[in-house]
Structure formats: C-alpha cells, structure tokens
Amino acid sequence: MSARSDDERMSPDDFVDAVLDVVATIPPGRVMSYGQVAATFGSRSARGVGRVLAHHGSEVPWWRVVRAGGLPPSGHDSEALEHYRAEATPLATRADGGYRLAASAFV
C-alpha cells in the first residue's frame, strides 16, 4: 500500500479494510504495534487501529497487534498468551511476573 499524505482522508470503510489487510499479513510469531499498523498505510491513528480490532478483530490474528511497549492487547493477556506460545512468539518476563513481547518479535 502506498503512504497517504496528511490531507488525504480515508473513508471509514477503507480504514477498516486497510487495518484488517495489514494485520492479516503479520507473520506467525511476529507482532506490530497499533502505531506501526497505522503507519503502514499512512495513518497516525493507533487508536483507530484499536477500535477496528475491537469491532472486527475476530476476522484476523488480532493478538499480533500489541501496545508500543510490547504489552499484549489490553484485557486479553491470557488469551493472547495462548496464541504467542502456539506460534513461538518471543516473550520477555516483566519484573511483576507478567510478560511482554520481546523486541525481536516486532516486524
């Protein structure tokens, strides 16, 4: 996909399609941040990516989109962890005993 300039506007349906298209291409065992997904098609709306995944995420591997600091999608830690383990996604243990995605997991 080509980058869009700031003055170009995507329709809501085009934005949804763009997000889902990018997320569908993230390989197993790898992740992208919400902001990385948005930047792929020229947007700066990381929150918009999150909204799309909240409503349409079951159609794509939603667990492969994480917060910039490597934390899994909010509220889905356990379910996402199952996917990460199944895909051998690199993880790092946090000081509080939780986990985050290792830097090497990012596309």
C-alpha positions in Angstrom: 0.0 0.0 0.0 1.2 3.5 -0.7 1.5 6.1 2.0 -1.2 8.8 2.1 -0.4 12.4 2.7 -1.9 14.1 5.8 -4.5 15.9 3.7 -5.9 12.8 2.1 -8.8 11.2 4.1 -9.8 7.6 4.1 -13.4 6.6 4.3 -14.2 4.7 7.5 -14.7 1.5 5.4 -11.4 2.0 3.7 -9.7 2.5 7.1 -11.2 -0.8 8.4 -10.1 -2.6 5.2 -6.6 -1.2 5.5 -6.2 -2.2 9.1 -7.5 -5.7 8.5 -5.3 -6.1 5.4 -2.2 -5.2 7.3 -3.0 -7.3 10.3 -3.7 -10.3 8.1 -0.1 -10.1 6.7 1.7 -10.1 10.1 3.5 -13.5 10.1 3.0 -16.0 12.9 5.5 -15.4 15.7 5.8 -11.7 14.9 3.9 -8.6 16.1 3.4 -5.0 15.2 2.3 -2.1 17.4 -1.0 -0.3 16.8 1.0 2.7 15.6 3.1 0.5 13.2 -0.1 -0.9 11.7 -1.5 2.6 11.1 1.8 3.9 9.7 1.9 1.1 7.2 -0.9 2.8 5.2 0.0 6.4 6.1 -2.2 7.0 9.1 -1.2 8.2 12.6 -4.3 6.8 14.2 -3.1 4.0 16.5 -6.3 4.3 18.5 -8.3 3.9 15.3 -6.5 0.6 14.7 -7.5 -0.4 18.2 -11.1 0.5 17.5 -11.1 -1.5 14.3 -9.7 -4.6 16.0 -12.2 -4.2 18.9 -15.1 -4.4 16.4 -13.6 -6.6 13.6 -10.6 -8.3 15.1 -12.0 -11.8 15.2 -11.5 -11.8 11.4 -7.7 -11.5 11.7 -4.9 -12.6 14.1 -5.6 -9.7 16.5 -3.1 -11.0 19.0 -0.3 -9.9 16.7 -1.1 -6.3 17.3 0.3 -5.0 20.6 1.0 -1.9 22.5 4.2 0.0 21.7 5.9 -1.1 24.9 5.3 -4.8 23.9 2.3 -5.4 26.1 -0.4 -7.6 24.7 -3.8 -6.1 23.8 -5.5 -4.7 26.9 -7.8 -7.2 28.7 -6.7 -10.1 26.5 -3.4 -11.2 28.2 -4.3 -14.8 28.8 -6.0 -15.5 25.5 -3.2 -13.8 23.6 -0.5 -15.7 25.6 -2.0 -19.0 24.3 -1.5 -17.7 20.7 2.0 -16.5 21.4 3.0 -19.8 22.8 1.5 -21.7 19.9 3.3 -19.5 17.4 6.6 -19.5 19.4 6.5 -15.7 19.6 9.5 -14.3 21.6 8.4 -13.2 25.1 10.1 -11.4 27.9 9.2 -11.7 31.6 8.4 -8.5 33.4 9.5 -7.7 36.9 5.9 -8.0 38.1 5.8 -11.6 36.8 3.8 -10.7 33.8 5.0 -10.8 30.2 5.6 -8.6 27.2 6.6 -9.3 23.7 10.3 -9.3 23.1 11.8 -6.6 20.9 12.8 -9.4 18.5 9.1 -10.2 17.9 8.4 -6.9 16.2 8.3 -6.8 12.4 
